[in-house]
Amino acid sequence: MHDICLASKRLSMRPFCADDADAAFSCITPSLTRFMSWDPPASREDFDRVWQSWLPSMQDGIEFVFAIRQRRDGYFLGLAGLHNVRSASPELGIWIRENRHHEGFGREAVTLVLKWVSRNFHANKFIYPVAEENTSSRRIAESLGGVVVEKRETPKYPTVVYQIPAQNKKPQR
């Protein structure tokens, strides 16, 4: 797991580790999470319990949470989650720190994750649930060929579920 690195011209993404916890926690605010299915942790200790709960599934290759950083200087930008990796349709999620919204980092990070999973696992498509009012995340899904396949009511907001096709599958031999 530690040798996984997804990179583009601007981004470097690695599986979340303890070194990412301070930067991630400092970015999680009520306004950031208004379109997330979860609320900000009440304390750093609560956040530690959350991220530590990710590690066994990441080690087993079932789920991944990637820390998204600027490639040039390591500046923390956000997290990308990938759930049910071994299924035919893994679920994606992402957040970018608020002071770096509208710079294309979300789409770039999601694209890196889609390509990596498409090449290394057997995903045929991806599921990407988004708050109906979250137009930025909806644009990410639509720019990657995503189409709405379901609508859901959640306790926080109405959700649309996008299906996004696999990207650049490994060639058949």
C-alpha positions as CSV (number, residue, x, y, z in Angstrom):
1,M,0.0,0.0,0.0
2,H,2.8,2.4,0.8
3,D,4.2,2.2,-2.7
4,I,1.0,3.5,-4.3
5,C,1.4,7.0,-5.7
6,L,-0.9,8.6,-8.2
7,A,0.5,11.7,-9.9
8,S,-0.3,14.3,-12.5
9,K,1.5,17.5,-13.5
10,R,0.0,19.3,-10.5
11,L,-1.0,16.6,-8.0
12,S,0.6,13.8,-5.9
13,M,-1.8,11.3,-4.2
14,R,-0.8,8.6,-1.7
15,P,-2.9,6.5,0.7
16,F,-3.7,8.5,3.8
17,C,-1.4,8.1,6.8
18,A,-0.8,9.6,10.2
19,D,1.3,12.3,8.7
20,D,-1.7,13.7,6.8
21,A,-4.0,13.9,9.9
22,D,-3.1,17.4,11.1
23,A,-3.5,19.0,7.7
24,A,-6.8,17.1,6.9
25,F,-8.4,17.9,10.3
26,S,-7.6,21.6,10.0
27,C,-9.6,21.8,6.7
28,I,-12.7,20.0,7.9
29,T,-15.3,22.7,8.6
30,P,-19.1,22.9,8.8
31,S,-19.2,24.8,5.5
32,L,-16.9,22.2,3.8
33,T,-19.1,19.3,5.0
34,R,-22.4,20.9,4.1
35,F,-22.6,18.6,1.0
36,M,-21.0,15.6,2.7
37,S,-22.9,12.7,4.3
38,W,-20.9,13.3,7.5
39,D,-20.3,16.2,9.8
40,P,-17.0,17.6,11.1
41,P,-15.5,15.5,13.9
42,A,-16.0,17.3,17.3
43,S,-12.3,17.0,18.2
44,R,-9.0,15.9,16.9
45,E,-9.3,12.7,19.0
46,D,-12.6,12.0,17.2
47,F,-10.9,12.5,13.8
48,D,-8.0,10.2,14.9
49,R,-10.6,7.4,15.6
50,V,-12.1,8.0,12.1
51,W,-8.9,7.9,10.1
52,Q,-7.5,5.0,12.1
53,S,-10.6,3.1,11.2
54,W,-9.7,3.5,7.5
55,L,-6.3,1.8,7.8
56,P,-7.3,-1.9,8.1
57,S,-9.6,-1.7,4.9
58,M,-6.8,0.2,3.1
59,Q,-4.3,-2.5,4.1
60,D,-6.6,-5.2,2.8
61,G,-7.1,-3.3,-0.5
62,I,-10.9,-3.0,0.0
63,E,-11.1,0.8,0.4
64,F,-8.6,3.6,-0.1
65,V,-8.5,7.2,1.1
66,F,-5.9,9.2,-0.7
67,A,-4.3,12.4,0.6
68,I,-4.3,14.9,-2.3
69,R,-1.2,17.2,-2.3
70,Q,0.3,19.7,-4.7
71,R,3.1,18.0,-6.4
72,R,5.5,21.0,-6.4
73,D,5.5,21.6,-2.6
74,G,3.4,19.0,-0.9
75,Y,0.7,21.4,0.2
76,F,-2.3,19.5,1.4
77,L,-5.4,19.9,-0.8
78,G,-8.0,17.3,0.4
79,L,-9.0,13.7,0.4
80,A,-10.3,11.3,-2.2
81,G,-12.2,8.2,-1.1
82,L,-12.7,4.9,-2.9
83,H,-15.0,2.4,-1.4
84,N,-15.8,-1.2,-2.4
85,V,-12.7,-1.3,-4.7
86,R,-13.1,-5.0,-5.6
87,S,-16.7,-4.6,-6.8
88,A,-17.7,-4.0,-10.4
89,S,-18.8,-0.5,-9.4
90,P,-16.6,1.1,-6.7
91,E,-17.9,4.3,-5.0
92,L,-16.0,7.6,-5.2
93,G,-15.9,10.6,-3.0
94,I,-13.8,13.7,-2.7
95,W,-13.3,16.9,-0.9
96,I,-10.9,19.8,-1.6
97,R,-10.0,22.4,1.1
98,E,-12.2,25.5,0.7
99,N,-9.5,28.0,-0.1
100,R,-8.5,25.9,-3.2
101,H,-12.0,25.3,-4.7
102,H,-12.6,26.2,-8.4
103,E,-9.0,25.4,-9.5
104,G,-9.8,22.0,-11.1
105,F,-8.1,19.9,-8.4
106,G,-11.2,17.9,-7.7
107,R,-11.6,16.7,-11.3
108,E,-7.9,16.1,-11.6
109,A,-7.8,14.0,-8.5
110,V,-10.9,12.0,-9.4
111,T,-9.5,11.3,-12.8
112,L,-6.3,10.0,-11.3
113,V,-8.2,7.6,-9.0
114,L,-10.5,6.4,-11.8
115,K,-7.6,5.6,-14.1
116,W,-5.7,3.8,-11.4
117,V,-8.6,1.7,-10.4
118,S,-9.6,1.0,-14.0
119,R,-6.1,-0.3,-14.7
120,N,-5.5,-2.3,-11.5
121,F,-8.9,-3.7,-10.6
122,H,-12.0,-5.0,-12.4
123,A,-14.2,-2.0,-12.2
124,N,-16.6,-1.5,-15.1
125,K,-18.1,1.7,-13.8
126,F,-18.0,3.9,-10.7
127,I,-20.7,5.2,-8.4
128,Y,-20.4,8.8,-7.4
129,P,-23.1,10.1,-4.9
130,V,-23.4,13.9,-4.8
131,A,-25.6,16.3,-3.0
132,E,-28.1,17.5,-5.6
133,E,-27.2,21.2,-5.0
134,N,-23.4,20.5,-5.2
135,T,-22.9,21.8,-8.7
136,S,-19.1,21.6,-8.6
137,S,-19.1,17.9,-7.8
138,R,-21.8,17.3,-10.3
139,R,-19.7,19.0,-13.0
140,I,-16.8,16.6,-12.1
141,A,-19.0,13.6,-12.7
142,E,-20.5,14.9,-15.9
143,S,-17.1,15.9,-17.3
144,L,-16.0,12.2,-16.9
145,G,-19.1,10.8,-18.7
146,G,-21.2,10.4,-15.6
147,V,-25.0,10.1,-15.8
148,V,-27.5,10.2,-13.0
149,V,-28.9,6.7,-12.4
150,E,-30.6,7.3,-9.1
151,K,-32.0,9.9,-6.7
152,R,-31.9,9.4,-2.9
153,E,-33.1,11.3,0.1
154,T,-30.6,11.4,2.9
155,P,-30.9,13.0,6.3
156,K,-28.8,16.1,5.3
157,Y,-29.9,16.7,1.6
158,P,-31.3,15.1,-1.6
159,T,-28.6,13.1,-3.4
160,V,-28.1,12.2,-7.1
161,V,-26.0,9.1,-7.8
162,Y,-23.9,9.3,-10.9
163,Q,-22.5,6.3,-12.8
164,I,-19.2,7.1,-14.4
165,P,-17.6,4.7,-16.9
166,A,-14.2,3.1,-16.2
167,Q,-11.3,5.1,-17.6
168,N,-8.5,3.7,-19.8
169,K,-8.9,0.1,-19.0
170,K,-5.9,-2.2,-19.2
171,P,-5.7,-3.6,-22.7
172,Q,-6.7,-7.2,-23.2
173,R,-4.0,-9.6,-24.3
